[in-house]
Amino acid sequence: MWRKRECRECGGDAGTGRSRPGTGRSRGLTLLELIICMAIMTLLAAASIPSFRNFTSGARVRGSAQSIVASLRAARRLAITQRVSRAVFIYMNTAAGISNAVSYYETADTIKLQYMGKNVYLLDVGGSNQMLTYTFNARGGVAVTPSNNPIRVVGPSDKYIEVTTITATGHTRMGQLEP
């Protein structure tokens, strides 16, 4: 009544997946094949590690530069909407012990201090490398002390992005990641 079905490809039993003895076809992997596959995957993983490290360091630099731009734009927006001056402080290396950080008014009454990412540091291209103060007026213009130089956000492999603020309009822009 019930007949066993046979597999046409391997000549074995279709229900179990086993081949008939002597047909030469098997359904599994040998240990040697498995070891070769693992060796190839290990080589591919080892080759991709330097590329991944470059990607993550570039992402940290981009993220830190974006947070500086966002804080400068937020302070400008608050100054215009509330018609008062708002300041952003960029700490490169200060005597107060704060370095590689930005403080700004998150709301009208709240000051936020935000540190840059791991292994990311800030440089004033003009050379002061202490602290920059960006003061936005009610019309959106900005006064920068000590000077209006670009801020360089530098990562661990010396990749950097420059953040520039235009004094007359207060607009801030971020450059491209440089090697």
Protein Blocks (a to p, Z undefined) as FASTA:
>chain_A
ZZcdddfklopafklopacehklpafbdcfklmmmmmmmmmmmmmmmmmmmmmmmmmmmm
mmmmmmmmmmmmmmmmmmmmnopacdddddfbdckopahiadddfblmlccdddddehia
cddfkonopaccddddfkopacddfbdcddddddfkopacdddddfknopacdddddZZ
